[in-house]
Amino acid sequence: MLSFDLFLPAFMAVKNGILLTILITIASFALGQLLALPIALALTSDRKAIRAPLSTYTFLVRGSPLLVQLFIIYYGLGQIDAVRHSIFWPLLRNPVYCAILAIGLNSAAYAGELIAGAIRQLPAGQWEAGKALGLHHRILLIKVILPQAYRAILPALGNELILVMKGSTLASAVTVMEMTGAARVFVAKTYAPFETFLIAGTCYLLMGAVFGRIFRAIEAKVAIPGR
């Protein structure tokens, strides 16, 4: 039976994981965006030797569940001696860093395909005009191509941030006490799943609304005047 007396204790339990959820979301999204651009450039490359490995990467990542990828990174990498004796082991044995890495790599595959698609949609004449003006490939990419590509996919990137936030809920599967993990612990103590997850869901909804508003503000700022 629904108990309103449990809403406040449930919120107090869930709120302990809010900052960790925000940290995982922002760090994973930032890592994903950092890797997405090189992936996109590789996917749009004319050289098959560069394009093929990244196409395989995005195919594998987008075609498999994020939870499986998280388990592979958290449980699987520890089985490799070279990893355990590497300088990265102090990070990879930490579940928070593993969650950020798994979600970030997953986001990079989706965002990379988004950016690559936006680059492919731009008229080929822009490349030709830039070359005719004597612009270096790098300058043409930075000054002309990428600004248009990112402007076109800003709404999709905002959605990707929301998906990353939702993906952060899986971090509890590797003992990370973000909001979902904290909610599960509280439910185990009180046997009140409805009240607890209603509070957690509301917190996620509010966070998603804030992230969405931030991206809408960015879209309005970079929008082309007159459109």
LUMSE-390141 format. One line per 2 residues: number of its first residue (from 0); for each residue z, y, x of C-alpha. Coordinates in steps of 0.1 Angstrom, whole numbers, plus 2048, in hexadecimal, padded with zeros to 3 digits. Layout:
BEGIN
NUM	Z Y X  ...
//
This chain:
BEGIN
0	800 800 800  7F7 823 80D
2	815 834 81C  813 85A 821
4	832 859 837  81E 847 852
6	803 862 856  818 878 86C
8	824 85C 883  800 84E 884
10	7F4 870 88F  80F 873 8A9
12	804 851 8B7  7DF 859 8B6
14	7E2 87C 8C5  7EE 86D 8E6
16	7CA 860 8EB  7B7 87F 8E1
18	7B6 88F 903  7AB 86D 913
20	790 869 8F8  783 88C 900
22	784 885 925  771 865 922
24	757 875 90A  750 893 920
26	751 881 941  73A 865 934
28	722 87E 924  721 892 945
30	71A 873 959  6FF 868 941
32	6EE 88A 943  6F0 88B 969
34	6DE 869 96B  6C7 86F 94D
36	6B0 889 95E  6A8 873 97D
38	6A2 856 965  68B 86B 94F
40	677 877 96E  674 853 979
42	668 848 956  64D 863 956
44	642 85C 97A  61E 851 980
46	62B 837 999  632 815 98A
48	64A 80C 9A7  661 829 99C
50	65B 826 977  660 800 972
52	684 7FC 97F  690 819 969
54	67D 80C 94B  68E 7EB 950
56	6B0 7FC 952  6AC 80F 932
58	69E 7F0 920  6BC 7DB 92B
60	6D6 7F6 923  6C8 801 902
62	6C2 7DD 8F7  6E6 7D0 8FE
64	707 7D9 8EE  71C 7F4 8FF
66	73B 7DE 8FC  729 7C2 911
68	720 7DC 92B  744 7E8 92C
70	751 7C4 931  737 7BE 94D
72	742 7DD 960  768 7D8 95A
74	76B 7B3 95D  74B 7A9 96F
76	74A 7C0 98D  76C 7B5 997
78	75E 792 99D  748 79F 9B9
80	759 79F 9DB  743 7BB 9E8
82	74E 7D1 9CC  773 7C9 9D0
84	771 7D2 9F5  75D 7F1 9F0
86	769 815 9EE  761 815 9C9
88	77A 7FA 9C0  798 812 9BA
90	782 823 99F  773 803 991
92	794 7F2 98C  79F 80F 976
94	796 809 951  791 82E 94A
96	778 832 966  766 812 95C
98	764 81F 938  755 840 944
100	73D 82E 95A  731 815 93F
102	72E 82F 924  71D 848 93C
104	704 82E 948  6FC 825 924
106	6F8 84A 91A  6E1 850 938
108	6C9 836 92C  6C6 846 90A
110	6C5 869 916  6AC 860 931
112	694 853 917  699 872 902
114	691 889 91F  673 874 92A
116	666 875 906  669 89A 905
118	657 89E 926  63A 887 91A
120	636 89C 8FA  62F 8BC 90D
122	60A 8C5 910  5FA 8B8 930
124	5EA 8DB 932  60B 8E9 93D
126	60B 8D3 95C  5E7 8DC 963
128	5ED 901 95E  60B 901 976
130	5F7 8EF 991  5DA 907 98C
132	5F2 924 992  5FE 913 9B2
134	621 90A 9A6  633 8EF 9B9
136	63A 8D0 9A5  65F 8D5 9A8
138	65D 8FA 99D  646 8F1 980
140	65F 8D6 975  67E 8EC 977
142	66F 90D 96A  657 900 94F
144	659 8DC 945  67F 8D4 944
146	68A 8F3 931  671 8EB 915
148	67B 8C6 916  6A0 8CD 913
150	69B 8E7 8F8  689 8CD 8E4
152	6A3 8B2 8E7  6C3 8C7 8E3
154	6CA 8BA 8C0  6C5 897 8CC
156	6DC 89D 8EA  6F7 8AA 8D2
158	6F4 889 8BF  6F6 876 8E0
160	717 888 8E7  724 87C 8C5
162	719 859 8CD  72B 85A 8EF
164	74A 865 8DD  747 847 8C5
166	740 831 8E3  761 83C 8F2
168	773 827 8D7  768 808 8EA
170	77D 812 908  79B 803 8F6
172	78C 7E1 8FB  794 7E4 921
174	7B8 7F1 91B  7B0 816 91B
176	7C8 828 903  7B1 842 8F4
178	7B3 849 8CF  7A7 828 8C3
180	7BD 815 8DC  7DB 82A 8D2
182	7D4 824 8AD  7D2 7FE 8B3
184	7F3 7FE 8C4  803 812 8A7
186	7F4 7FA 88E  802 7DC 8A1
188	825 7EC 89D  823 7F8 879
190	809 7E2 868  7FA 801 859
192	7D5 800 862  7C8 816 846
194	7DE 834 84D  7DA 831 872
196	7B4 82E 874  7B0 848 859
198	7C1 860 870  7AD 854 88E
200	78D 857 87A  795 87A 870
202	79C 884 894  77B 876 89F
204	769 888 882  779 8A9 88D
206	76F 8A4 8B1  74C 89B 8A7
208	74A 8BB 892  755 8D0 8B0
210	73C 8C0 8C7  721 8C5 8AD
212	72A 8EA 8A9  729 8EF 8CF
214	706 8E0 8D1  6FA 8F5 8B3
216	707 914 8C5  6F4 90A 8E4
218	6D4 903 8D0  6D7 926 8C0
220	6DB 936 8E2  6BD 925 8F2
222	6A6 927 8D4  685 938 8D8
224	686 95A 8C7  672 95B 8A7
226	675 936 8A0
//
